[in-house]
Amino acid sequence: MSDVVDTAAVPPRVETPLQRFAADFFESRLAAAALVVLLTIIFIAVFAPWISPTNPYDLAKVSIFDARQPPGAENLDGLTFLLGTDGAGRDLLSSIFYGLRISLGVGIASGVIALCLGASVGLTAAYYGGRVDTVIMRLVDIQLSFPAILVALILISALGKGVDKITVALVIVQWAYYARTVRASALVERSKEYVEAATCLALPPRRILFRHLLPNCLPPLIVVGTVQTAHAISLEATLSFLGLGLPATEPSLGLLIANGFEYMLSGSYWISFFPGIALLITIVAINLVGDQLRDVLNPRLQK
């Protein structure tokens, strides 16, 4: 019997779009590592109440006598503070876990709402054109002409503190970025035959916008979404550090950094240092994932 395998009888392996996308994404080891780190951060944020050593905001478990303990110190109950404690005696590791919940929650929620709002506005401007496009884009230009931090400061001063207030402020700051991105992509798709065919069939504008145009505008929108999520997290941290973002009962990473800033000169560096490192890792991981998504979704940028 011949040992030669008939290769003609073996059908060629066909990769699905998802498999091809995963293969292209994981070509970069740095991006793959960033994705693992980001998924770990999301896991910690979601399950923080169950995996934290203690609830740092439970007054029955926090003692002022444990304030400003260095990393590795133990309290009278035998609990080890791996990253030390802050000025109120709260376990810093647990505070970071809870702070990630707030920071990621605000960043993702504001990003999703701003994406939906900006995508709708951008699609409307590109589809109808004319005066509608002119008015919308002038509003977008006015919005983007001001620094984001300045707009956020004005809005927070008017709305006040709170998770819902800062989420609304970040949505108003971000929607223009999504609107401009979607409009630019939709203008290219607007002149293609499938849109003209849908228009000739007298399909409702809403169906043309969200069933035909929007799916073809998703690749750049996904990339902008990752970048803007990281921007929203850093912006929220900046506002909280300035004392304008979240109240002390809803701490984020920015507020944790602010809580330890006054102790820096006294040698208690860890109170601000470790939350700052957590914030840095989160933003860098999101940006690296976004950069790789940009390279994979845009064939012209592939190496």
C-alpha positions in Angstrom: 0.0 0.0 0.0 1.3 3.4 -0.9 2.0 5.8 2.0 1.5 8.8 -0.3 -1.5 10.9 0.9 -3.8 12.2 -1.8 -3.7 15.9 -1.0 -6.3 16.6 -3.6 -8.9 14.8 -1.5 -8.2 17.0 1.5 -10.4 20.2 1.3 -8.5 23.4 1.9 -9.0 25.0 5.3 -11.3 28.0 5.2 -10.9 30.6 7.9 -13.9 32.5 9.1 -13.6 36.3 9.4 -13.5 36.0 13.2 -10.6 33.5 13.0 -8.7 35.8 10.5 -9.3 38.8 12.8 -8.0 36.9 15.8 -5.0 35.7 13.9 -4.1 39.3 12.8 -4.7 40.7 16.2 -2.5 38.2 18.1 0.4 38.7 15.7 1.5 41.5 18.0 2.7 40.0 21.3 2.4 43.4 22.9 -1.2 43.8 22.0 -2.0 40.2 23.1 -0.4 41.0 26.5 -2.3 44.3 26.7 -5.5 42.4 26.0 -4.8 39.9 28.8 -4.0 42.8 31.2 -7.2 44.6 30.2 -9.4 41.5 30.7 -7.8 41.0 34.1 -8.5 44.6 35.1 -12.2 44.2 33.9 -12.5 40.9 35.9 -11.1 42.6 39.0 -13.5 45.6 38.6 -16.5 43.4 38.1 -15.8 41.0 41.0 -14.2 43.5 43.4 -16.7 42.9 46.2 -15.8 39.2 46.2 -12.1 39.2 45.6 -11.1 42.2 47.7 -9.4 41.4 51.0 -11.9 43.7 52.7 -14.5 46.3 52.1 -12.5 49.5 52.5 -15.7 51.6 52.9 -17.3 49.5 55.6 -16.9 51.6 58.7 -17.2 48.5 60.9 -14.0 47.1 59.4 -11.9 50.3 59.1 -9.8 51.6 62.0 -8.1 54.9 62.1 -5.3 53.3 64.1 -4.3 51.5 60.9 -3.9 54.7 59.0 -0.8 55.1 56.7 0.5 51.6 57.3 3.4 50.8 54.9 3.0 47.9 52.4 3.2 44.5 54.0 2.1 45.7 57.5 -0.4 43.7 59.6 -3.2 44.9 61.9 -4.2 43.4 65.2 -6.7 41.0 63.4 -3.8 39.5 61.4 -4.9 41.1 58.1 -1.9 41.9 55.9 -2.0 45.2 53.9 -0.1 44.2 50.8 -0.1 47.7 49.4 -0.4 49.5 52.8 -3.3 51.8 53.9 -4.4 55.3 53.3 -4.9 58.2 55.7 -8.2 56.8 56.9 -6.9 53.3 57.6 -8.4 51.7 54.5 -6.7 48.8 52.7 -5.2 50.3 49.6 -5.4 47.1 47.5 -9.1 46.8 48.2 -9.6 50.6 47.5 -7.9 50.2 44.1 -10.2 47.2 43.3 -13.3 49.3 44.2 -11.8 52.3 42.4 -11.4 50.4 39.2 -15.2 49.7 39.3 -16.0 53.4 39.3 -13.3 54.4 36.8 -14.1 51.7 34.3 -17.8 52.0 34.8 -17.8 55.8 34.1 -15.4 55.5 31.2 -17.4 52.6 29.5 -20.8 54.0 30.2 -20.0 57.5 28.9 -18.2 56.0 25.9 -21.2 53.8 24.9 -23.7 56.6 25.3 -21.5 59.1 23.4 -21.0 56.5 20.7 -24.7 56.0 20.2 -25.4 59.7 20.2 -22.5 60.7 18.0 -23.1 57.9 15.5 -26.7 58.9 15.1 -25.8 62.5 14.6 -22.9 61.7 12.2 -25.1 59.4 10.1 -27.8 62.0 9.9 -25.4 64.6 8.7 -23.9 62.4 6.0 -27.2 61.0 4.7 -29.2 64.2 4.4 -26.3 66.6 3.6 -27.1 70.2 2.8 -28.1 72.5 5.6 -28.5 69.6 8.0 -24.9 68.6 7.5 -23.7 72.2 7.7 -25.5 73.0 11.0 -24.4 69.7 12.6 -20.8 70.0 11.6 -20.6 73.7 12.7 -21.8 72.5 16.1 -19.2 69.7 16.1 -16.5 72.2 15.1 -17.5 74.5 18.0 -17.5 71.6 20.4 -14.0 70.4 19.3 -12.6 74.0 19.4 -12.6 74.0 23.2 -10.3 71.8 25.3 -12.1 68.8 26.7 -11.0 69.5 30.2 -12.4 73.0 30.1 -15.8 71.8 28.8 -15.9 69.1 31.5 -15.0 71.6 34.2 -17.8 73.9 33.2 -20.3 71.1 33.0 -19.3 69.6 36.4 -19.5 73.0 38.0 -23.1 73.3 36.7 -24.2 69.7 37.3 -22.4 68.9 40.6 -20.7 65.8 41.8 -21.8 62.2 41.3 -21.4 59.2 39.0 -24.4 60.2 36.9 -23.3 63.9 36.7 -19.8 63.1 35.5 -21.1 60.5 33.0 -23.4 63.1 31.5 -20.5 65.6 31.3 -18.2 63.1 29.6 -20.9 62.2 27.1 -21.2 65.9 26.1 -17.5 66.1 25.8 -17.1 63.0 23.7 -20.0 62.8 21.3 -18.5 65.2 18.7 -15.5 62.9 18.1 -17.8 60.0 17.2 -20.0 62.3 15.1 -17.1 63.5 13.0 -15.7 59.9 12.6 -19.0 58.4 11.5 -19.8 61.3 9.1 -16.5 60.9 7.3 -17.0 57.1 6.9 -20.7 57.5 6.0 -19.9 60.1 3.3 -17.8 57.5 1.5 -20.5 54.8 1.8 -23.3 57.2 0.9 -22.3 57.3 -2.8 -22.1 53.5 -3.2 -24.5 51.5 -5.2 -26.1 49.6 -2.3 -27.2 52.8 -0.6 -28.6 54.1 -3.9 -30.4 50.9 -4.4 -32.0 51.1 -0.9 -33.0 54.7 -1.7 -34.6 53.7 -5.0 -36.6 51.0 -3.2 -38.0 53.8 -0.9 -36.8 52.2 2.2 -37.3 54.3 5.4 -34.3 56.6 6.2 -33.9 55.0 9.6 -33.5 51.6 8.0 -30.9 52.9 5.5 -29.0 54.7 8.3 -28.8 51.9 10.8 -29.1 48.7 8.7 -27.0 49.7 5.7 -24.7 52.6 6.5 -23.8 52.0 10.2 -22.4 48.4 9.8 -19.9 49.7 7.2 -18.8 52.5 9.6 -18.1 50.3 12.5 -14.4 49.6 12.0 -13.2 53.2 12.6 -15.9 53.7 15.2 -14.5 50.8 17.3 -11.0 52.2 17.2 -12.2 55.7 18.2 -14.3 54.0 20.9 -11.3 52.4 22.6 -9.2 55.6 22.4 -12.1 57.7 23.8 -12.7 55.2 26.6 -9.1 55.7 27.8 -9.5 59.4 27.4 -12.7 59.4 29.5 -11.0 57.4 32.3 -8.1 59.8 32.4 -10.4 62.9 32.2 -12.6 61.5 35.1 -9.4 60.9 37.1 -8.3 64.4 36.5 -11.6 65.9 37.6 -11.7 63.7 40.7 -8.1 64.6 41.5 -9.1 68.3 41.4 -12.0 67.5 43.8 -14.7 68.2 41.1 -15.5 64.7 40.0 -16.9 62.1 42.4 -17.7 62.4 46.1 -15.7 60.6 48.7 -18.4 57.9 49.1 -17.8 56.9 45.4 -14.1 56.8 45.1 -12.3 56.4 41.7 -8.6 56.0 41.0 -8.3 59.7 40.6 -9.8 60.4 44.0 -7.5 57.8 45.6 -4.5 59.6 44.1 -5.8 62.9 45.5 -6.3 61.4 48.9 -2.6 60.5 49.2 -1.2 63.6 47.6 -1.0 65.5 50.9 1.1 62.7 52.4 3.7 62.5 49.7 6.2 64.8 51.4 5.8 63.0 54.7 7.1 59.7 53.1 3.8 57.9 52.6 4.3 57.6 48.9 2.3 54.4 48.5 -1.1 56.1 49.0 -0.9 57.9 45.7 1.8 55.7 43.9 -0.1 52.4 43.6 -3.5 53.9 42.5 -1.4 56.0 40.0 0.2 52.8 38.7 -3.2 51.1 38.4 -4.5 54.1 36.4 -1.5 54.1 34.1 -1.7 50.4 33.4 -5.4 50.6 32.6 -5.0 53.5 30.2 -1.9 52.0 28.5 -3.6 48.6 28.1 -6.7 50.2 26.5 -4.6 52.3 24.1 -2.4 49.4 23.0 -5.5 47.3 22.3 -7.0 50.2 20.4 -3.8 50.7 18.3 -3.8 47.0 17.3 -7.5 47.2 16.4 -6.7 50.2 14.2 -4.0 48.2 12.4 -6.1 45.1 11.9 -9.3 46.9 10.8 -7.5 49.2 8.4 -5.7 47.0 5.8 -3.6 50.0 4.6 -1.9 50.1 8.0 -1.1 46.3 8.1 2.6 45.5 7.9 
